[in-house]
Amino acid sequence: MPKRTWTVTVDLKAHDVAVHWARFSNAGRIEVDGDVVEAWGFSLNGPTVHFEVAGQAAILQPTLTGFDLYVGGKKARRA
């Protein structure tokens, strides 16, 4: 199962965000600091998922090769 990770800072505290997904079904899950906060089943392209990181709005968007993460309206850099 592929994995993509980011470390984002919210209110001066670092949080680890990880997305795990299956390449053929695009089923997967999002973890924030090791806790699963969202999961989904089969999807053709991977879903756009809205969730929170330490109270900040976050969006996980599918790309051609994986996912991009936006927290507080800003694109997060991958770890």
N, C-alpha and C positions, 0 to 999 in steps of 0.2 A: 504494500500500500504506500504510494508516494506521500511525502510529508513536506510542507512548506512552513517555515517559522519566521516570526518577527518578534522583536523586542520593542515595545512602545512605552513611552513615559507619560504618565498622567499624574498631575499634581506632584511632580518631583519623585514619583515612585515608578520603577520599571516593572512592566508586566510582560510575561511571555505568552504569545498567541501562536497556536499551531493549528494547521488544518491537515487532516489525513483524509485521503480519498482513494477510491478504487478507479483505476484507469479506464476500465471498460464500462462500468455502470455509473460512474461519477457519484456513487453513494459515498457519504463521508460524515465527518464530525469536526467541530471546532472546539478547541480547548483553550481556556484562559487560565494561566498559572496552574496547569495540570488538571483543572476541572472541566468536564464536558459541559458546554453551555448551549450547544445546538447540534442537531444531527439530522440527516436527510437520507432518503432512499434513492432509488434509481432516478437519474435525470439525464437527458440527452447532452446538455452542455454544461451541467453544473449550475446550481441555483445562485441567485443573488440573495445573500442572507444578511438581515439586519439584526444586530445584537449590541450589547454594551460591554465596555472595558472600563471598570472602575467608575461607572456612572457616565462615561462619555459614549456618545453614539458611535457605532462602528458598522461598517459595511464590508462584506466580503464579496467581491465580484469575480466571476470566472473570466479567464483569458484563454487564448489559444493553447497555451502550454501549462496552465495552472490557475492561480488566483492572485488578485491584488487585494490589499487591505487598506481601508481608509478609516482613520480614527479622528474624530473631531473635525471632519471635513478635509483632512490632510492625508495624502498617500504615505503609508508607512514604508520604510525601507526594510528589506528582508535581512534577516540575521545571517 
